[in-house]
Amino acid sequence: LIENFIGCVNADTDVEKSWKDFVQRQRDEDLKEIIESEHLKPQETEKFIESSFRDGQVRTTGTDIDKILPPMSRFGGSRQEKKKSVIEKLRAFFERYFGL
């Protein structure tokens, strides 16, 4: 993140405001990419992430994580594999942006 930000800053830039704007844009793009690649429900995923940032952790128990997943059969292992993949990506996203 920092290297990309430095590449777009010049001497006349308000660094603090530009950093916040840059992080927000990058965060939105990264979340959109996860939503599209995993075929997640956009509104539910955004709510889930906002709750995670508010609570300071990604909750993987309960029904919240299931609400963001695309419709899938509960039989067979594909749903569990998908859930595991989504959790890993959302945790990495959370760790990257939490506190910024």
Secondary structure, 3 states (H helix, E strand, C coil): CHHHHHCCCCCCCCHHHHHHHHHHHHHHHHHHHHHHHHCCCHHHHHHHHHHHHHHCCCCCCCCHHHHHCCCCCCCCCHHHHHHHHHHHHHHHHHHHHCCC
